[in-house]
Amino acid sequence: MKKTTTLVLTTIGLSLLLGGCGMFGKKNKALPPKPLSNFTPAANAKVLWQTSTGNYSKKQYVKIHPAISGNTIFVAGGSSASAIDKNSGKIRWKTPVADSVTAGVNIGENSVFIGTLNGNAISLDQATGKPHWAQSLSSEVAAVSEAKGGMVVFRTIDGKVHGLSTATGEILWQKSRKTPILSLRGTSVPIVTGNKVIVGFDNGKLTAFDMQAGNAIWEAILGVPRGRTELDRVVDIDGKIKLVGSKIYAASYNGQIAAINAGNGSVFWSTGYSTDTGVDANTNSVYTTSAKGDVFKLAASNGSPQWKIDNLERRHPTAPSIVGSRIVVGDYAGYLHIFDTTSGKTVARKRGDSSGYTVSPVVEGNMIYAFGKSGVLTAISLQ
């Protein structure tokens, strides 16, 4: 198998390079992360429980997303996957994996799906954690979609998309897109809507495939490689993509943030932007964090800026998650920052996993579930 040559750049590494240091010279010292700001609490954030799941990865680029189904939260990392009771934090089952987990977790059709460093797609039983099947793919798995209609989609780092049967793991279709010489390590989680699965690629393109047949339905361009250096030309769509009704909100590195028609791929609006963390959105607003570490609120109708927060510069914030009239963002030091969506002011702050966060917290109602780099899962009630 011919391997695609890519340069592994972590979020921290990218931020340092953009700050004027790193591989291109040592004249300027990197600025330290911005100190935590003082604030007057205006919301009640209470830690209900914390659980050390043992599911962790030492690799900065590995971004495992928790998934919720009923009263259970599913997580993975290192060489295992676990199911956690949502109300108590107790571990219901833990299944060892004979490889390093690099993608997931996603769920559907009574199964839990994860992917591994050596290119294995794995399905586990939601109730027991027992393996259903394992399928060998072309390279390291970077992301997994939810399952729907007997299908689940795995994205590998060589630019390929694999449509698998949820029942047997059989590969029913494969598609590929050319991977640039230089790209970020990782990719966005494919989004399923109707009969389509929406996939972001390292070439700055967002593509909708027919979930059953794998045919490309439409393609939208969020980033076009430009600039004098290879770093300037990185346009990966690696962050969180959000579906709201019939609109897809997505963003790329060194590219654009855009609202896209999920049916035909037409662009409602777009504006220049750079992020590797992605977005969250509702019918009124879009929230995102930049490569610099700023937090932004945009109007969902036209992308016009509403406010900007610079409190988290160089703290490597995750993508935001909407919690009612607030948003929550994790940072490199394990703090969870909660902001008011109207004013942008900090209303609460809690520390969860001291090893930090690379993925946005999962939200259900007024509950926040944050999964950190060392495998600590934290449940916070926000009032």
Secondary structure, 3 states (H helix, E strand, C coil): CCCCCCCCCCHHHHHHHHCCCECCECCCCCCCCCCCCCCCCCCCEEEEEEEECCCCCCCCCCCCCCEEECCEEEEEECCEEEEEECCCCCEEEEEECCCCEEEEEEEECCEEEEEECCCEEEEEECCCCCEEEEEECCCCEEEECCCECCEEEEEECCCEEEEEECCCCCEEEEEECCCCCCCCCCCCCCEEECCEEEEECCCCEEEEEECCCCCEEEEEECCCCCCCCCCCCCCCCCCECEEECCEEEEECCCEEEEEEECCCCCEEEEEEECCCCEEEECCCEEEEECCCCCEEEEECCCCCEEEEECCCCCCCCCCCEEECCEEEEECCCCEEEEEECCCCCEEEEEECCCCCCCCCCEEECCEEEEECCCCEEEEEEEC
